Amino acid sequence: MRIPTSRDRGGFDANITMTPMIDIVFQLLIFFICASTGTVRDLLLETDLAPGAVEAAASPPAEKPLGEVWLKLERRGDATVSVLEGSDYPEFGPLQDVLRALAETAKELPVNLDIGPEVPMGDMIRVYDACKAAGFESINFATDPEALKAVP
């Protein structure tokens, strides 16, 4: 019996040579779909790191300028406490009420969030969402300029 060779065929079959390329394209497509599903979108928190907030976190002034709202979150024991202009809010409900009242008065005031390093991410997101729900137009995060210099 004779073994068939590619010379024995009369024409060129394009499907045979395209199959490996189509397989690779589908594998790449599946790889990129799987690789992109577990990431958090960068646009989830629509805020900028304000240059004024960066400087203020390093050395807060004795008198805060008019027209800004400073909200600090710090961890005390097992609870996160919000400090708004010198007043402590251990519960989230009263803080929400104050934020709503403040936003009704002047929603154009920028809100600067100073988040302590030990504060859970969920508490930070909850306060950020409360500021957005209250109607503030500008919400910024205060950062430590020394920590920013250490980032390559």
C-alpha positions in Angstrom: 0.0 0.0 0.0 1.2 3.4 -0.9 1.4 6.2 1.7 -0.2 9.4 0.4 1.9 12.6 0.3 1.0 16.2 -0.1 2.2 16.1 -3.7 -0.5 13.6 -4.6 -3.3 16.1 -3.9 -4.3 18.2 -6.8 -5.1 21.5 -4.9 -4.0 23.4 -1.9 -6.3 23.0 1.1 -6.3 26.3 3.1 -8.3 24.9 6.0 -5.4 22.7 7.1 -2.9 25.5 7.4 -5.4 28.0 9.0 -6.5 25.6 11.8 -3.4 26.1 14.1 -3.6 29.9 13.7 -7.3 30.0 14.5 -6.6 27.8 17.6 -3.9 30.2 18.8 -6.2 33.3 18.3 -9.0 31.6 20.3 -6.6 30.6 23.1 -5.3 34.2 23.2 -8.8 35.5 23.3 -9.7 33.2 26.2 -6.5 34.2 28.0 -7.1 37.9 27.9 -10.8 37.5 28.9 -9.8 35.4 31.9 -6.9 37.7 32.8 -9.1 40.8 32.8 -12.1 39.6 34.8 -10.4 39.7 38.3 -9.1 43.2 38.2 -10.6 46.3 39.9 -11.3 49.1 37.6 -9.2 52.2 38.1 -12.1 54.5 37.6 -14.0 53.0 40.5 -13.1 55.9 42.7 -13.5 59.0 40.6 -11.1 61.3 42.5 -7.8 63.0 42.1 -5.0 63.2 44.7 -5.2 66.9 45.3 -1.8 68.7 45.6 -3.1 70.8 48.5 -4.2 67.6 50.3 -0.8 66.1 49.9 0.9 69.0 51.6 -1.7 69.2 54.3 -1.3 65.6 55.3 2.4 66.1 55.9 2.0 69.2 58.1 -1.6 70.1 58.9 -1.9 73.9 59.4 -3.0 75.3 62.8 -5.9 77.0 61.1 -7.6 75.3 58.2 -8.6 77.5 55.4 -12.2 78.3 54.9 -14.0 76.5 52.2 -12.6 73.0 52.8 -14.0 70.0 54.7 -11.5 67.8 56.5 -12.6 64.3 57.4 -10.1 62.1 59.2 -10.7 58.3 59.7 -8.7 56.7 62.4 -8.8 53.3 64.1 -9.4 53.3 67.9 -9.5 49.8 69.3 -11.8 47.7 67.1 -13.8 50.6 65.7 -13.2 53.2 63.0 -13.8 56.8 64.3 -14.5 59.7 62.0 -13.2 63.1 63.0 -14.9 66.0 61.2 -13.6 69.4 62.1 -12.6 68.4 65.6 -15.8 66.4 66.4 -15.7 62.6 66.8 -18.3 60.4 65.2 -17.9 56.8 66.3 -21.2 55.9 64.6 -21.7 56.2 60.9 -25.4 57.4 60.9 -24.7 60.8 62.6 -21.7 61.4 60.3 -24.0 60.8 57.3 -26.5 63.3 58.6 -23.8 66.0 59.1 -22.4 65.4 55.6 -25.9 65.7 54.1 -26.5 68.9 55.9 -23.1 70.3 54.9 -23.7 69.4 51.3 -27.1 71.1 51.3 -25.4 74.2 52.4 -22.5 74.2 50.0 -21.9 71.2 47.8 -19.0 72.9 46.0 -16.8 72.6 49.1 -14.0 70.2 48.5 -13.9 67.2 51.0 -10.5 66.0 52.0 -10.3 62.5 53.3 -7.4 61.8 55.6 -7.4 58.0 56.0 -5.2 56.4 58.7 -3.1 53.4 57.6 -4.9 50.9 59.9 -8.4 51.9 58.7 -10.1 49.0 56.8 -10.7 49.6 53.1 -14.5 49.0 53.6 -14.8 51.8 56.0 -12.9 54.2 53.7 -15.2 53.2 50.8 -18.3 53.6 53.0 -17.3 57.2 53.9 -16.4 58.0 50.3 -19.8 56.8 49.1 -21.5 58.8 51.9 -19.7 61.9 50.6 -20.8 61.2 47.0 -24.4 60.4 48.1 -24.5 63.7 50.1 -23.8 65.5 46.8 -20.3 66.9 47.2 -18.7 67.7 43.9 -15.0 67.2 44.9 -13.7 64.5 47.1 -9.9 64.2 47.6 -7.6 61.9 49.5 -4.8 63.4 51.6 -1.5 61.5 51.1 1.8 61.4 52.8 4.4 63.1 50.5 7.3 61.0 52.1 5.5 57.8 51.2 5.0 59.1 47.6 8.7 59.7 47.2 9.4 56.1 48.1 7.3 54.8 45.2 9.5 54.2 42.2 
